[in-house]
Amino acid sequence: MSTANSRPVYSTDTGRLCPGCGQPVAQCACSKSPPRPAGDGVVRVSRDSKGRGGKVVTVVKGLPLDDAALQTLGKKLKSGCGTGGTVKDGVIEIQGDHVPKLLALLAQAGWKAKQAGG
């Protein structure tokens, strides 16, 4: 057995270790999501129905926020529209066609938003 390719997976001092960097899982830097590109500072709001069985969702893209802040803003936008939705991959999806309402809510929150698409 070669010792050059082996390393511990668990330590009694720190618990589980990351397989990528060898640090304790709580302090691992390699598993955290990479930073999103900053973009041009404009939030784009559009309608989308592709891959959803004909159901329409309103998509909010271009927000330079981390995951926690994006979840908070997504919750605020969903409650402002009175509907459900999700936040995934740096994009907020709101169920239904709420483009004008979301543009107004984002403007109130201080974001420069515009409608994208048709």
ABEGO torsion letter per residue (X at the ends): XBAAABBBABBAAAEBBBAAAGBBAAABAAABBBBBBAEAGBBBBBBBABGAGGBBBBBBBGBBBBAAAAAAAAAAAAAAAGBBEBBBGGBBBBBEBAAAAAAAAAAAAGBBBBBBEX
